[in-house]
Amino acid sequence: MNFGIALGGGGAKGLAHIGILETLEENGIRPKFVAGTSIGSIIGAIYCLSGTAKGLKEKAKQMIESDEFRHFQLDRFYTDDENVFERFKKEVFEKFFFGQLLFKKSHVKIEAAKKLFNGLFSKKTFYDFKIAFSCNALDIQSGEETVFTSGPITEAVWPSCAIPGILPPFVKDRKIFIDGGVVDNVPVEPVKKIGAKTVLAVYLGDRPKFTEEPDTGYKITQRALSFMRYHFDQRILRLADFVLSPEVAKFHWADFSALDALVQKGRDAVIENLSEIKKLATFWHQCKKLLTR
């Protein structure tokens, strides 16, 4: 079976990928090809290195609790505290953060990123994968998307995760790589490029919802960009055979403390759609696709 899975980007929401991969495996469904974008590239790479979802959650927990990850200070972008003072601190930090970007490339320092990704993947290369894997990034020099299918894993996953302004770009051979989600947030085409004929796409986004009228040009621009991203994602998702959308909208992209809840959301999504997913992985579905081309 040429069954593949495309793991989309979404920050901490991507921890739901773990529950999805676990539940698929428990039901005898193992993708032959995996592609990841941003957080999907981290989860996907760890999964493909071991060849099993067993222990995946524990490895993610170890990463989140590591000194290297804590140095990212992503929790400064998020608070679930109802305390007015805590929310005020968050708003002040966000304004300070955007101001800082006028003078530096990213919130996270290069050395911190290097330590994290080298710690995760050491000197392993794509030859070490037990399951075929790819991930993507955008070269902001040329504007071209790059799909990584060979070489050191660190030099593929770091570029795919380099959220503009948050993580430092990855620079190599005069190319400056940033988060693949900018150009292709759910890597359906990348997983097809490595051999998948049937693709299950995991989408962590949601249609933007607003109630109040935007009262500044900045808010209008941000709202326009959020809808642009949403409709762009929908065009990508049409290329997949089935789209799995875990209910993660209420979670913040920086809330990595919600590991258990997000993993469960991934498990729930698979269970609710298990019969449809099982159809994708059958020989008869492959034949049907060939006949309807």
Helices and strands as residue ranges (DSSP letters): E 3-7, G 11-15, H 16-26, E 33-36, H 39-50, H 56-65, H 67-70, G 74-77, H 84-100, H 110-121, G 126-128, E 132-139, E 144-148, H 154-161, E 170-172, E 175-179, G 180-182, H 188-193, E 198-202, H 217-237, E 242-244, G 256-258, H 259-272, H 274-280, H 283-291
